[in-house]
Amino acid sequence: MLELLGSDSLYKFLRGPMCWVAFILFFVCSIYKIIRYTKQLSQEKVVFAYVKPQYALKSYFYWFLPFGTRNWRLHPYMNIFTFLFHISLIFVPIFLSAHNLLIYESWGISWWTIPDKLADIATIIVIISCFFFLGRRIFIKEVNYVTYLSDYFILAIVFFTFLTGFLAYHQIYTYKIFLNLHILFGEIMLISIPFTRLFHMWSFFFTRGYIASEFGYVRKVKDW
Amino acid sequence: MAEATQFNVVDPGIEEGLEKLTEKRKNEVLSKFVSILKKGRFDVYVNTCIHCGLCSDACHWYQSFKDPIYSPVGKVKQTIWEILRRDGKVDRDFIRRAAEIAYTECNLCKRCSMYCPFGIDIGYMMNMVRRLCHLLGVVPLYLQDTCNSHAVTINQMWVKEDEWIDTVFWQEDEGQGEIKNFYIPFDKEGADIMFSVIGPEPKFKPQLIQEVATLMYIAGIDFTFPSFDGWDNSDMAMYVGDFETCERIKRAHFEAAMRLKVKKIVMCECGHAFRSVYDVGNRFLGWKAHPIPVIHAIQLYYELLKSGRLKVVKKIKEPVTLHDPCNVVRGRGVGKYARYVLEQICENFIEMTPNNEHNFCCAAGGGVINCGPIWRGKRVAGNSVKADQIKRTGAKIVVTPCHNCHSGIADIIETYKLDVKNVFLVELLLQVVEIPDELKVEY
């Protein structure tokens, strides 16, 4: 088993066809789901009739601002962890020099990279945040009450992707095994996004934009 | 802190409904409901919620009991997620509990929508659970009675047309003891304002009709009341989940104003009725907003003070605080007008914390108080956070410009033995505004 995990053939499969499958599924299914959401929401006559970009954008701004909303201020630790976690989660994979190099090798294009030290710190932040979220799910009663197996599952996907990435980068134990596992988990994460509640990375803009418009346009109050 | 499990309320409406509910009907309604859950907003909401629990602190029920079954997402879990998980195959005990949650443990105040990072509209979801219960015929007795009244009489309190007219005449008579030539015009075509009240005013608090009419009379406003159906602006049907009746009563309300060709409607100091006009009833009727201008009484008071049509001659000396009604303040941003009025008429106005659109609900709104006296104990225990909030201000008067809030806070004051009285805004205003000499009755 370990032999297979560390094998070059698995590496080739994960870097080659599986990588294509993961990215295509991620993009195509995400776009499909966004279109589906747009359609099903427009069938409900009361949604887009009230959506106003000016209110939606204002609301995004405050909810994307650390301590920007009252609820963020009421939960400072959650606020700090969730911001650091999400920023790292999005920017490290995109701007990591090793990832960039792979794309450069394949297509001859590359973009900005972040220093490996910073990426390392961000990865540790993601790993610690995962423990923080896990702790919330176990020890905070109102979170524990609404936690399902699927919540641990999506947390585990993120956790193992970053953990194996960290171990592979530092070449702890067997580099090849962790590299393969890292790619595998990364691909599982990409594929999971459109099919699990990880889709909140896109649907956030729908739900927040809509309620912001209801509050700003109809209710004439801020929603943060 | 009260124990959440100590309430074993048996509601005859819910029990009878469950008895009458046939398996066939139950399966039909639930399978249709499941199909609704899988499309539109519901589908997006269910698949976006990340189960973070950050909405919990927004809810006064959760804040009071500190039991996760009362958190907004906890209520969704016990109802909607469970229906989806079981694909609609739920038993009667489940329906009983779902009705209890939706009708008596959620005030649809939408504070949680504001605190959810995704802006998931849990109030809407809970109202749809009420819709489900309505279609199953499982509704708290007292609440269903108000809805029956709406359906039959187009007002909430079984008030007959002659009783309504007679009540207004009676109040006019009373008012003439204070104000010379005071009268309350009925059906005046082309008036500037049609003032509309809720059914419980002629039924329980007729003096409010006199008070607000007095205020408008002193200010020299061209106002009128409709004598026919549509005078009542309240709407318990939307809280029952009976959206068809909701449409009928809102249509009657708007049509009354159109028949009288008035320039605008002014809604009495009530929250849910206001919500029905700008947010709910209008949409069921296909109107994006209300078809004719509608303002809340607080806005009218603000305009009258700002324009100088009402003059303040003295100020309230006792410390005053304001309870921001959800459907008026978080619902329509009227908080700033209420504050202007209170700053004009009070020497010592103290804010509650949190306030304005962040204020806690009274736990009576959303039709919860209309579920009747059997639920009173639970409702008041479920809002100890409000009692603390009022106590912290140190005020002697709490202004509650909404009928449900007024009754709910009266219960809280009584139960928690708070040294404070609660009043409507008009009651304070009448104490401080100038009555011109020519309008004073000479004895």
Chai-1 contact restraints between the chains, C-beta under 6 A:
chainA,res_idxA,chainB,res_idxB,connection_type,confidence,min_distance_angstrom,max_distance_angstrom,comment,restraint_id
A,Y37,B,V44,contact,1.0,0.0,6.0,A-B,restraint_1
A,Q40,B,K39,contact,1.0,0.0,6.0,A-B,restraint_2
A,Q40,B,G40,contact,1.0,0.0,6.0,A-B,restraint_3
A,E44,B,G40,contact,1.0,0.0,6.0,A-B,restraint_4
A,E44,B,R41,contact,1.0,0.0,6.0,A-B,restraint_5
A,V46,B,R283,contact,1.0,0.0,6.0,A-B,restraint_6
A,A49,B,K288,contact,1.0,0.0,6.0,A-B,restraint_7
A,N71,B,Y115,contact,1.0,0.0,6.0,A-B,restraint_8
A,L74,B,D57,contact,1.0,0.0,6.0,A-B,restraint_9
A,K141,B,P68,contact,1.0,0.0,6.0,A-B,restraint_10
A,E142,B,G53,contact,1.0,0.0,6.0,A-B,restraint_11
A,E142,B,S56,contact,1.0,0.0,6.0,A-B,restraint_12
A,E142,B,P68,contact,1.0,0.0,6.0,A-B,restraint_13
A,E142,B,S71,contact,1.0,0.0,6.0,A-B,restraint_14
A,V143,B,G53,contact,1.0,0.0,6.0,A-B,restraint_15
A,Y145,B,P68,contact,1.0,0.0,6.0,A-B,restraint_16
A,Y145,B,G74,contact,1.0,0.0,6.0,A-B,restraint_17
A,V146,B,H51,contact,1.0,0.0,6.0,A-B,restraint_18
A,V146,B,V73,contact,1.0,0.0,6.0,A-B,restraint_19
A,V146,B,K77,contact,1.0,0.0,6.0,A-B,restraint_20
A,T147,B,H51,contact,1.0,0.0,6.0,A-B,restraint_21
A,D151,B,H51,contact,1.0,0.0,6.0,A-B,restraint_22
A,R197,B,N47,contact,1.0,0.0,6.0,A-B,restraint_23
A,R197,B,I50,contact,1.0,0.0,6.0,A-B,restraint_24
A,H200,B,T48,contact,1.0,0.0,6.0,A-B,restraint_25
A,H200,B,I50,contact,1.0,0.0,6.0,A-B,restraint_26
A,S203,B,V44,contact,1.0,0.0,6.0,A-B,restraint_27
A,S203,B,T48,contact,1.0,0.0,6.0,A-B,restraint_28
A,F204,B,F118,contact,1.0,0.0,6.0,A-B,restraint_29
A,F206,B,V44,contact,1.0,0.0,6.0,A-B,restraint_30
A,T207,B,T48,contact,1.0,0.0,6.0,A-B,restraint_31
A,T207,B,F118,contact,1.0,0.0,6.0,A-B,restraint_32
A,T207,B,G119,contact,1.0,0.0,6.0,A-B,restraint_33
A,T207,B,I120,contact,1.0,0.0,6.0,A-B,restraint_34
A,R208,B,F118,contact,1.0,0.0,6.0,A-B,restraint_35
A,R208,B,G119,contact,1.0,0.0,6.0,A-B,restraint_36
A,I211,B,S113,contact,1.0,0.0,6.0,A-B,restraint_37
A,I211,B,G119,contact,1.0,0.0,6.0,A-B,restraint_38
A,I211,B,D121,contact,1.0,0.0,6.0,A-B,restraint_39
A,R219,B,G331,contact,1.0,0.0,6.0,A-B,restraint_40
A,R219,B,R332,contact,1.0,0.0,6.0,A-B,restraint_41
A,K220,B,R332,contact,1.0,0.0,6.0,A-B,restraint_42
A,K220,B,G333,contact,1.0,0.0,6.0,A-B,restraint_43
A,V221,B,G333,contact,1.0,0.0,6.0,A-B,restraint_44
A,V221,B,E357,contact,1.0,0.0,6.0,A-B,restraint_45
A,D223,B,M114,contact,1.0,0.0,6.0,A-B,restraint_46
